[in-house]
Amino acid sequence: MAKTRQVWPRRIRRIVQALAFVLFLAFIVGIAAMAGTRARGDWLMRFSPLSGLGASISSWELITHFWPAAVLLLAAVLLGRFFCGWLCPLGAALDVGDRIIGFLRGRRRSRELNALDAPEGAPDFEHLRGRRFKYYLLTACLLGAFLGVSFFGLFDPLSIAVRSFVLVVHSYVAQGLLSLLAAFGWSAGGSAVRRALAVRTDPVFQLHLVTLIVLLGLLGLGLVRRRFWCRYLCPLGALYALAARPAVTKRAVSDACTECGQCARACPMGCISPEGRATLNGECTLCLQCQAVCPTGAVRFFAATPAQQKAEVDLTRRGVVAAVASGLAAHPLLRTRRTWLHAKDDPLIRPPLAGSDAEAFLSKCLRCGQCMRVCPTQVIQPAGLEAGIESLWTPKLAPRPGYCEYNCDLCGKACASGAIPRFDLEAKHKTAVGLAYLDRLRCIPWRGHQRWDEEGFVADDHNCGVCEEVCPVPGKAIHFRRVYGRGPGGDEVLGPGLGRGRMPDTSQELRLPYVREEACVGCGYCEAVCPVVGKAAVRVTGGFRELPPQQVAAAEPVLTETALPVTAGALRLVGPKATYTGPQELFDYINGGADPYLTFGFIRVTTADYTDGENKVKVDLWEFETGDDAYGAFAKDRQGEPAEVGDEGAVVGGSLWARRGRFMLSIIDLDAAPADQVRLLADAALKALGEAPAPRPAICRSLPAEGLDPMSVVFMRDQRPLYDLYLADRFIPDETWDFSGGAVGAYGAYPALRDDGKPAGLILIRHADAQDAEEAAARLANLRAGWAEEQVAGEPYAVFQAGEGNYCAIGSRAERFAAAFFAPSPEAAQHLLRKALE
């Protein structure tokens, strides 16, 4: 019974370890979503006392965000080195790796692995010399930190675990599943995988092979000793071991011990003497394996430990001196860099606001990769040796495969140490991470300019402008110098301020891009989209800068911009938002389709693209002068079925239209975005407007409600909405209606009046005065009579029969004019007019 009673503590430990590892994996997957909300996305690394201590010492700043790590370290004073055996994700991975190694060697049970640990019968308990190394490594790290060099992130097991699972495990699993599903053509499955694993772009990082080799190396050390890393190398384990010296949970063995040695063989840390009585308490991770295998129940953990059972790893004077020397040597060694690669102090483009102090950034960075995991465009990549060993695995921006989104602040929310400070968008927009420059030998327009004098040169064949088009900075950081063709006198004519000449041939205009240094934020969007094959013609160099105040003032966004969120569910902003204000800019946006919106009091529209990594939607947020105007635009565009979004909405597939007050929102599905994600995006944008609800226009509310299809109601300020309505078998001229003098109208369909699928319709127009209304009614009546339609009624409303079951009623009252179409009977037609006019 004693053995049965002692098994359950180990089971509890395994359950807790498994749950902790599952939470770790859930954090890796969900960190982007956490950072996208007000919750911090840096919680995982805040549980590492080693990283917290190292970052605080090397930066000479008390970083209070690591208070969870301080709690764990204080708990170790009472409970011992429990973190390593119960909570550490790298320790859990090593346990799994050791079991796999044992299984492959034919040892299915963990306690049978002792043959691996004790060649020729030499007990692991005596391997004290190797166990000292982790203490020496901790000493070297601490001394290096005092000198301002932080390499804790290279050896912290929590940092190694996060970095390995972000750069390798998560990305490999996601990429493998997506490739497999793509091979079978299962696009829906690919969308599900992207949502489940929270990936938006192809999840492949630089240095992934190096990171994989390191991870496999740590796991492969289990071929030499179980938990080799934890026994001999882990500086965090050394820190916990030092804190655990006064712990009350040390292992003790009662007189019931038969010295069978089963506990020593089962111990994964090899910290039990061969006969099973003495214990290296600083090495014990409280895995409880020894208690579970003890046949007599002699092992206890909350009991006094006899002096003869206590043992510790003693540090030698020579080892401490070597550790101190290593820490001193780390400063010049880690600062070694290949200076010929770049003229600047740091050849890397650092994340937003991280480059303001290169020394502080390097001293605080944990090399964990959390900022890389949350970056929606994967522009943040791990650095190699281009800036020295000290920069290995630190975050850098790689603009060619990605770009830094102008309205993104996630990396700051994912950094636990403050190496990337937690910033708001206003602070980000005041600074620059780098500066773009043009390589004129590769730029398409500039290369075209070199061929200016060639026979048959056509300027438009060399105009590009992609970099200027995508630049997210308000006012654009890339502008054009315009060079025109030869004027009548044969002189070359340049743009304003570039030269003089005769009248230009504007059909020969060459637009040469240049970068405005005072506005460029170094986001790399221009480099990412440059169409030049290979190395981009526009490239970004590193270097933190503060932008001039005038640029900051110009960056203040309007309401339609601020209301569109950076992220909503799985959907995330892609690229910059573009705002078009006034009639001319609207024509630039939708040339040929702007007139209807101008009729409805258009002020501005902000457009943006969102993606969940696979699917893409286009969002337009419109601002109008009044709520009536917003409804008019909404009713003109909407499609599908009604939806409870904003004041009212409509949805079909992944596309959605909604209005709120004087604003109208349209989300057009370009692929197959999930409807629930589109709804989240719409709700977030409309809520951010802070706009009070607005009813439908009064003229629309005057339409008889009985039998009305609410989704058919449109609002009119001119006759153009009538072009899309089928009102008669013949053309009705525009002048029939007369929308002059500020007249407004409404149309509604009444499908319930007919049973042949053709709905009856009603037009109601409020004119400036009663005479205009009477004249409109007379014009329509004369038109119907001119069509040789029979007038079957005259009072109080004129009714014409256009065919069997097809009646049109016309009338006016005061300033209102109404006409019913396709009514099934004269009575039904007059009933509609009576309800509308009386």
ZAMARGU-4260 file (C-alpha; in steps of 0.2 Angstrom, whole numbers, plus 5000, padded with zeros to 4 digits):
<rodrens>
0) 5000/5000/5000 | 5015/5012/5003 | 5020/5011/4985 | 5002/5015/4979 | 5001/5029/4991
5) 5017/5037/4984 | 5013/5036/4965 | 5000/5050/4965 | 5012/5064/4969 | 5022/5060/4953
10) 5006/5059/4943 | 5001/5076/4949 | 5018/5083/4944 | 5016/5075/4927 | 4999/5083/4925
15) 5005/5100/4930 | 5020/5099/4919 | 5009/5094/4904 | 4997/5108/4908 | 5011/5120/4909
20) 5018/5114/4892 | 5001/5116/4884 | 4999/5133/4891 | 5016/5137/4884 | 5011/5131/4867
25) 4994/5141/4868 | 5004/5156/4872 | 5015/5154/4857 | 5000/5152/4846 | 4990/5166/4854
30) 5003/5179/4858 | 4998/5189/4843 | 4980/5190/4848 | 4985/5194/4866 | 4996/5208/4860
35) 4982/5215/4848 | 4971/5218/4863 | 4975/5228/4879 | 4982/5213/4887 | 5001/5212/4887
40) 5009/5199/4875 | 5025/5197/4885 | 5019/5187/4900 | 5030/5171/4896 | 5047/5179/4897
45) 5042/5189/4912 | 5043/5172/4922 | 5062/5171/4919 | 5072/5177/4934 | 5088/5175/4924
50) 5083/5186/4910 | 5075/5199/4922 | 5091/5199/4932 | 5102/5200/4917 | 5092/5214/4909
55) 5091/5224/4924 | 5110/5223/4928 | 5116/5226/4910 | 5105/5241/4908 | 5108/5247/4926
60) 5089/5249/4927 | 5077/5240/4938 | 5064/5232/4926 | 5049/5229/4937 | 5039/5219/4923
65) 5049/5204/4929 | 5039/5203/4946 | 5032/5186/4941 | 5050/5179/4940 | 5054/5187/4957
70) 5038/5177/4964 | 5045/5161/4957 | 5062/5164/4964 | 5055/5167/4981 | 5045/5152/4980
75) 5061/5142/4976 | 5068/5148/4993 | 5053/5138/5001 | 5050/5124/4988 | 5067/5121/4980
80) 5071/5119/4962 | 5053/5115/4957 | 5052/5126/4942 | 5064/5115/4932 | 5054/5099/4935
85) 5036/5106/4935 | 5035/5122/4924 | 5050/5124/4913 | 5045/5121/4894 | 5062/5117/4889
90) 5063/5104/4903 | 5047/5096/4897 | 5054/5095/4880 | 5070/5087/4886 | 5060/5074/4896
95) 5050/5070/4880 | 5067/5069/4870 | 5075/5058/4884 | 5060/5046/4883 | 5061/5045/4864
100) 5079/5041/4865 | 5076/5028/4878 | 5062/5020/4868 | 5073/5020/4852 | 5086/5011/4863
105) 5073/4998/4868 | 5070/5005/4885 | 5052/5009/4886 | 5052/5014/4905 | 5061/5029/4911
110) 5069/5021/4926 | 5078/5009/4914 | 5088/5023/4907 | 5102/5021/4921 | 5113/5012/4908
115) 5115/5028/4899 | 5120/5038/4914 | 5133/5027/4922 | 5145/5019/4910 | 5155/5005/4918
120) 5144/5007/4934 | 5151/5025/4939 | 5137/5033/4947 | 5131/5050/4941 | 5131/5056/4959
125) 5150/5058/4958 | 5150/5069/4942 | 5152/5085/4952 | 5165/5093/4941 | 5153/5094/4926
130) 5139/5100/4937 | 5150/5115/4942 | 5150/5122/4924 | 5132/5130/4925 | 5137/5140/4941
135) 5153/5146/4932 | 5142/5151/4917 | 5130/5160/4928 | 5145/5169/4936 | 5152/5174/4919
140) 5134/5180/4913 | 5133/5191/4929 | 5150/5198/4927 | 5147/5202/4908 | 5130/5210/4913
145) 5139/5222/4925 | 5151/5227/4910 | 5136/5230/4900 | 5136/5215/4889 | 5120/5204/4890
150) 5121/5186/4884 | 5108/5179/4896 | 5096/5177/4881 | 5108/5164/4873 | 5107/5153/4888
155) 5091/5156/4897 | 5081/5140/4895 | 5064/5150/4893 | 5072/5161/4880 | 5078/5146/4871
160) 5061/5137/4872 | 5052/5152/4865 | 5064/5156/4852 | 5065/5138/4846 | 5046/5135/4846
165) 5043/5152/4837 | 5056/5151/4824 | 5056/5132/4821 | 5042/5121/4828 | 5027/5133/4826
170) 5033/5139/4809 | 5038/5121/4803 | 5021/5114/4808 | 5011/5128/4800 | 5021/5128/4784
175) 5020/5109/4783 | 5001/5108/4786 | 4998/5123/4773 | 5009/5115/4760 | 5001/5098/4762
180) 4983/5105/4761 | 4989/5116/4746 | 4995/5100/4737 | 4978/5093/4739 | 4969/5109/4734
185) 4960/5111/4751 | 4959/5130/4752 | 4946/5129/4766 | 4958/5118/4776 | 4972/5130/4774
190) 4961/5144/4781 | 4956/5134/4796 | 4975/5130/4799 | 4979/5148/4798 | 4966/5153/4810
195) 4970/5139/4822 | 4989/5142/4822 | 4986/5161/4820 | 4998/5163/4805 | 4995/5177/4792
200) 5010/5175/4780 | 5021/5161/4776 | 5029/5157/4793 | 5047/5155/4788 | 5061/5165/4798
205) 5079/5168/4794 | 5091/5157/4805 | 5078/5144/4807 | 5091/5130/4802 | 5103/5137/4815
210) 5090/5137/4828 | 5084/5120/4824 | 5102/5113/4825 | 5103/5121/4842 | 5087/5113/4848
215) 5091/5096/4841 | 5108/5098/4849 | 5101/5101/4866 | 5089/5086/4864 | 5103/5075/4857
220) 5113/5078/4873 | 5101/5066/4881 | 5112/5052/4872 | 5125/5056/4884 | 5115/5060/4900
225) 5097/5062/4903 | 5093/5080/4906 | 5111/5085/4901 | 5107/5103/4899 | 5099/5104/4916
230) 5113/5095/4925 | 5128/5104/4917 | 5124/5119/4907 | 5108/5128/4913 | 5112/5145/4922
235) 5094/5147/4927 | 5095/5130/4935 | 5110/5136/4944 | 5101/5152/4950 | 5086/5141/4956
240) 5099/5129/4965 | 5107/5143/4974 | 5090/5150/4979 | 5084/5133/4985 | 5098/5130/4998
245) 5086/5134/5013 | 5071/5125/5005 | 5060/5115/5016 | 5056/5102/5002 | 5073/5093/5002
250) 5073/5075/4999 | 5074/5064/5015 | 5075/5045/5017 | 5069/5036/5032 | 5076/5020/5040
255) 5064/5010/5030 | 5076/5012/5015 | 5084/4995/5010 | 5097/5003/4999 | 5091/4994/4983
260) 5096/5009/4972 | 5080/5010/4962 | 5078/5028/4966 | 5096/5032/4960 | 5092/5023/4944
265) 5076/5032/4941 | 5082/5050/4945 | 5083/5059/4928 | 5096/5072/4936 | 5107/5058/4943
270) 5107/5068/4960 | 5105/5053/4971 | 5119/5042/4978 | 5120/5024/4972 | 5113/5017/4988
275) 5099/5029/4988 | 5102/5039/5004 | 5112/5055/5000 | 5105/5069/4988 | 5113/5083/4979
280) 5098/5095/4985 | 5103/5109/4973 | 5102/5097/4958 | 5085/5090/4963 | 5070/5096/4952
285) 5057/5088/4963 | 5051/5076/4949 | 5046/5064/4962 | 5052/5049/4952 | 5062/5042/4967
290) 5047/5042/4978 | 5036/5033/4965 | 5048/5019/4963 | 5053/5016/4981 | 5047/4999/4986
295) 5046/5003/5005 | 5040/5021/5004 | 5055/5027/5013 | 5057/5044/5002 | 5049/5059/5009
300) 5050/5078/5003 | 5042/5087/5018 | 5053/5080/5032 | 5069/5085/5040 | 5085/5079/5031
305) 5098/5071/5041 | 5115/5079/5039 | 5123/5063/5032 | 5110/5063/5018 | 5114/5081/5013
310) 5126/5084/4998 | 5130/5100/4988 | 5140/5104/4972 | 5156/5113/4978 | 5164/5126/4967
315) 5182/5127/4966 | 5193/5143/4967 | 5200/5139/4950 | 5183/5137/4942 | 5177/5154/4949
320) 5192/5163/4943 | 5190/5155/4926 | 5172/5161/4926 | 5177/5179/4930 | 5190/5179/4917
325) 5176/5172/4904 | 5165/5186/4909 | 5179/5199/4907 | 5183/5192/4890 | 5165/5192/4884
330) 5165/5210/4883 | 5178/5212/4868 | 5173/5195/4861 | 5154/5198/4859 | 5157/5216/4853
335) 5168/5210/4839 | 5160/5213/4822 | 5164/5214/4804 | 5165/5233/4803 | 5168/5233/4784
340) 5150/5227/4781 | 5143/5244/4784 | 5148/5262/4788 | 5136/5265/4802 | 5138/5259/4820
345) 5124/5246/4818 | 5121/5239/4801 | 5104/5233/4806 | 5087/5241/4805 | 5080/5239/4823
350) 5061/5238/4827 | 5052/5255/4831 | 5060/5265/4845 | 5072/5251/4849 | 5086/5260/4839
355) 5086/5276/4849 | 5099/5269/4861 | 5109/5254/4853 | 5118/5250/4869 | 5102/5250/4880
360) 5093/5239/4867 | 5107/5226/4866 | 5108/5225/4885 | 5090/5222/4887 | 5086/5211/4872
365) 5082/5193/4878 | 5083/5185/4860 | 5067/5176/4864 | 5058/5180/4847 | 5042/5185/4854
370) 5042/5201/4844 | 5045/5191/4828 | 5030/5180/4832 | 5018/5194/4834 | 5024/5204/4818
375) 5010/5203/4805 | 5021/5205/4790 | 5036/5195/4797 | 5047/5210/4793 | 5055/5207/4811
380) 5068/5193/4808 | 5082/5186/4819 | 5099/5194/4816 | 5115/5184/4812 | 5133/5189/4814
385) 5132/5205/4803 | 5133/5216/4819 | 5144/5205/4829 | 5140/5190/4841 | 5131/5201/4853
390) 5117/5204/4840 | 5114/5185/4837 | 5096/5182/4837 | 5091/5200/4841 | 5077/5207/4831
395) 5080/5217/4815 | 5069/5223/4801 | 5071/5214/4784 | 5061/5225/4772 | 5062/5215/4756
400) 5052/5201/4762 | 5041/5212/4773 | 5038/5229/4779 | 5034/5238/4796 | 5016/5242/4796
405) 5013/5261/4799 | 4999/5258/4811 | 5006/5243/4821 | 5012/5243/4839 | 5012/5224/4843
410) 5031/5222/4844 | 5032/5234/4859 | 5018/5224/4868 | 5027/5208/4866 | 5044/5213/4873
415) 5045/5209/4891 | 5062/5218/4895 | 5058/5235/4886 | 5071/5233/4873 | 5057/5237/4861
420) 5048/5250/4872 | 5030/5249/4873 | 5024/5263/4862 | 5008/5271/4855 | 5006/5275/4837
425) 5008/5294/4840 | 5025/5291/4847 | 5030/5279/4833 | 5024/5291/4820 | 5036/5304/4827
430) 5051/5294/4824 | 5060/5284/4810 | 5068/5267/4811 | 5079/5270/4795 | 5080/5280/4779
435) 5075/5275/4761 | 5087/5279/4747 | 5086/5276/4728 | 5098/5266/4718 | 5096/5276/4702
440) 5106/5262/4692 | 5091/5250/4696 | 5076/5262/4697 | 5065/5260/4682 | 5061/5279/4679
445) 5079/5284/4682 | 5086/5271/4670 | 5073/5277/4658 | 5080/5295/4660 | 5097/5289/4654
450) 5089/5284/4638 | 5080/5301/4636 | 5089/5305/4620 | 5085/5289/4611 | 5075/5289/4595
455) 5057/5283/4599 | 5059/5285/4617 | 5041/5284/4626 | 5041/5291/4644 | 5026/5281/4649
460) 5035/5265/4646 | 5047/5270/4660 | 5035/5278/4673 | 5033/5266/4688 | 5028/5275/4704
465) 5024/5260/4715 | 5035/5266/4729 | 5026/5283/4730 | 5009/5274/4729 | 5011/5263/4744
470) 5021/5275/4755 | 5010/5276/4771 | 5016/5293/4777 | 5004/5307/4776 | 5010/5318/4762
475) 5021/5304/4756 | 5039/5303/4759 | 5043/5299/4741 | 5039/5312/4728 | 5042/5315/4709
480) 5053/5326/4699 | 5043/5328/4683 | 5054/5329/4667 | 5044/5333/4651 | 5047/5331/4633
485) 5055/5344/4621 | 5045/5359/4618 | 5042/5368/4601 | 5060/5375/4602 | 5068/5359/4605
490) 5073/5363/4623 | 5071/5350/4637 | 5058/5356/4649 | 5060/5351/4667 | 5047/5352/4681
495) 5045/5366/4693 | 5062/5372/4701 | 5072/5360/4690 | 5075/5371/4675 | 5068/5382/4661
500) 5062/5379/4644 | 5048/5382/4632 | 5031/5374/4633 | 5032/5356/4637 | 5025/5341/4628
505) 5015/5335/4642 | 5012/5318/4633 | 5031/5315/4637 | 5031/5316/4656 | 5044/5306/4665
510) 5041/5305/4684 | 5058/5303/4693 | 5056/5298/4712 | 5066/5305/4726 | 5065/5302/4745
515) 5060/5316/4757 | 5072/5313/4771 | 5062/5324/4783 | 5046/5313/4781 | 5053/5295/4778
520) 5050/5283/4793 | 5060/5269/4786 | 5046/5257/4786 | 5052/5248/4771 | 5035/5246/4762
525) 5043/5254/4746 | 5057/5241/4746 | 5045/5227/4749 | 5035/5231/4734 | 5048/5237/4722
530) 5045/5228/4706 | 5063/5227/4701 | 5069/5209/4701 | 5082/5205/4714 | 5089/5218/4724
535) 5076/5232/4726 | 5079/5249/4718 | 5073/5258/4734 | 5081/5252/4749 | 5081/5256/4768
540) 5096/5259/4779 | 5096/5258/4798 | 5097/5273/4809 | 5085/5280/4822 | 5079/5297/4819
545) 5066/5309/4826 | 5055/5317/4813 | 5053/5336/4812 | 5038/5343/4821 | 5030/5349/4805
550) 5029/5331/4799 | 5022/5325/4815 | 5008/5338/4814 | 5004/5332/4796 | 5002/5314/4802
555) 4986/5318/4813 | 4973/5306/4805 | 4955/5310/4803 | 4941/5300/4811 | 4938/5288/4796
560) 4957/5283/4798 | 4957/5281/4817 | 4941/5271/4817 | 4948/5257/4806 | 4957/5246/4819
565) 4975/5238/4816 | 4967/5221/4820 | 4950/5213/4823 | 4950/5195/4827 | 4961/5186/4814
570) 4960/5200/4802 | 4974/5213/4802 | 4978/5229/4793 | 4989/5227/4777 | 4999/5242/4772
575) 4993/5260/4774 | 4976/5267/4775 | 4972/5280/4761 | 4960/5294/4763 | 4952/5304/4749
580) 4944/5320/4753 | 4933/5330/4742 | 4926/5328/4724 | 4943/5328/4715 | 4951/5315/4726
585) 4936/5304/4725 | 4937/5304/4706 | 4955/5299/4708 | 4950/5285/4719 | 4934/5279/4709
590) 4935/5287/4692 | 4919/5286/4684 | 4909/5280/4699 | 4910/5296/4710 | 4895/5305/4705
595) 4882/5296/4715 | 4892/5298/4731 | 4894/5317/4728 | 4875/5318/4726 | 4874/5312/4744
600) 4885/5325/4753 | 4901/5316/4752 | 4915/5322/4763 | 4929/5309/4763 | 4932/5290/4762
605) 4946/5280/4770 | 4951/5264/4762 | 4962/5250/4768 | 4965/5231/4765 | 4965/5218/4779
610) 4970/5200/4778 | 4970/5184/4790 | 4986/5178/4781 | 4976/5169/4767 | 4960/5179/4763
615) 4959/5197/4760 | 4945/5210/4762 | 4944/5228/4756 | 4937/5241/4768 | 4929/5258/4763
620) 4923/5269/4777 | 4913/5284/4770 | 4909/5300/4779 | 4894/5311/4773 | 4886/5327/4779
625) 4871/5320/4786 | 4863/5303/4791 | 4851/5304/4777 | 4866/5305/4765 | 4874/5290/4773
630) 4858/5280/4771 | 4857/5285/4753 | 4875/5278/4749 | 4872/5263/4760 | 4855/5259/4751
635) 4863/5261/4734 | 4877/5249/4737 | 4870/5236/4749 | 4867/5218/4744 | 4862/5201/4751
640) 4852/5199/4767 | 4849/5210/4782 | 4862/5210/4796 | 4862/5218/4813 | 4877/5229/4811
645) 4877/5247/4816 | 4861/5256/4813 | 4857/5243/4799 | 4867/5232/4788 | 4867/5219/4774
650) 4878/5204/4771 | 4882/5192/4757 | 4896/5179/4758 | 4911/5188/4766 | 4905/5205/4760
655) 4896/5217/4772 | 4888/5235/4771 | 4883/5245/4786 | 4879/5262/4791 | 4881/5272/4808
660) 4875/5290/4809 | 4883/5299/4795 | 4895/5286/4791 | 4894/5271/4779 | 4905/5256/4779
665) 4908/5243/4765 | 4919/5227/4767 | 4921/5218/4751 | 4927/5200/4752 | 4941/5198/4739
670) 4944/5179/4743 | 4934/5169/4756 | 4936/5178/4772 | 4926/5171/4787 | 4910/5180/4789
675) 4912/5181/4808 | 4929/5189/4806 | 4922/5202/4794 | 4908/5206/4807 | 4921/5208/4821
680) 4930/5221/4809 | 4914/5230/4805 | 4908/5231/4824 | 4925/5237/4829 | 4926/5251/4816
685) 4908/5257/4819 | 4910/5257/4838 | 4926/5267/4836 | 4917/5281/4827 | 4907/5286/4843
690) 4893/5291/4832 | 4875/5292/4838 | 4862/5281/4828 | 4852/5289/4814 | 4835/5284/4808
695) 4831/5282/4790 | 4827/5298/4780 | 4809/5304/4784 | 4804/5302/4766 | 4809/5284/4767
700) 4799/5282/4784 | 4784/5289/4775 | 4782/5273/4763 | 4768/5262/4769 | 4775/5249/4780
705) 4762/5235/4776 | 4770/5223/4764 | 4786/5233/4761 | 4802/5224/4759 | 4814/5235/4770
710) 4829/5229/4760 | 4822/5237/4744 | 4821/5255/4751 | 4832/5268/4742 | 4834/5286/4745
715) 4836/5299/4731 | 4842/5316/4729 | 4841/5315/4710 | 4835/5302/4697 | 4850/5292/4696
720) 4845/5278/4708 | 4830/5276/4697 | 4841/5269/4683 | 4843/5253/4692 | 4824/5251/4695
725) 4812/5242/4683 | 4797/5254/4683 | 4789/5252/4666 | 4791/5243/4649 | 4796/5259/4641
730) 4809/5272/4645 | 4804/5286/4657 | 4814/5302/4653 | 4823/5310/4668 | 4814/5327/4667
735) 4798/5318/4672 | 4803/5317/4690 | 4810/5335/4693 | 4822/5334/4707 | 4826/5352/4706
740) 4824/5364/4721 | 4831/5351/4734 | 4818/5338/4731 | 4821/5321/4739 | 4813/5304/4735
745) 4811/5286/4741 | 4807/5270/4733 | 4801/5254/4740 | 4796/5237/4734 | 4780/5227/4739
750) 4783/5209/4734 | 4768/5203/4744 | 4755/5212/4733 | 4759/5200/4719 | 4761/5181/4717
755) 4771/5181/4701 | 4788/5186/4707 | 4787/5204/4700 | 4786/5216/4715 | 4775/5231/4715
760) 4784/5247/4718 | 4781/5264/4725 | 4790/5281/4722 | 4787/5295/4734 | 4795/5312/4730
765) 4794/5327/4741 | 4795/5343/4730 | 4799/5361/4735 | 4780/5365/4734 | 4763/5358/4729
770) 4764/5365/4711 | 4780/5355/4707 | 4772/5340/4714 | 4756/5342/4703 | 4767/5346/4688
775) 4777/5330/4691 | 4761/5320/4692 | 4754/5327/4676 | 4770/5324/4667 | 4770/5305/4671
780) 4751/5304/4668 | 4753/5312/4651 | 4768/5300/4647 | 4757/5285/4651 | 4743/5291/4641
785) 4755/5294/4626 | 4760/5276/4627 | 4741/5272/4623 | 4738/5265/4640 | 4720/5264/4646
790) 4716/5276/4660 | 4704/5266/4671 | 4702/5278/4685 | 4704/5297/4688 | 4699/5301/4705
795) 4707/5304/4717 | 4722/5296/4708 | 4724/5293/4690 | 4726/5274/4686 | 4733/5267/4670
800) 4732/5249/4664 | 4748/5243/4655 | 4743/5225/4654 | 4734/5211/4663 | 4738/5213/4682
805) 4749/5228/4678 | 4742/5245/4685 | 4750/5261/4688 | 4743/5274/4700 | 4749/5293/4700
810) 4744/5307/4711 | 4750/5321/4722 | 4745/5330/4738 | 4753/5346/4745 | 4771/5345/4740
815) 4772/5326/4738 | 4771/5316/4722 | 4768/5297/4722 | 4767/5284/4709 | 4763/5265/4711
820) 4770/5253/4698 | 4765/5235/4693 | 4750/5235/4706 | 4740/5219/4703 | 4723/5229/4703
825) 4717/5247/4702 | 4712/5246/4720 | 4729/5240/4726 | 4737/5254/4716 | 4726/5267/4724
830) 4728/5260/4741 | 4747/5262/4740 | 4745/5280/4735 | 4732/5284/4749 | 4744/5277/4762
835) 4759/5287/4755 | 4750/5303/4753 | 4737/5304/4766
</rodrens>
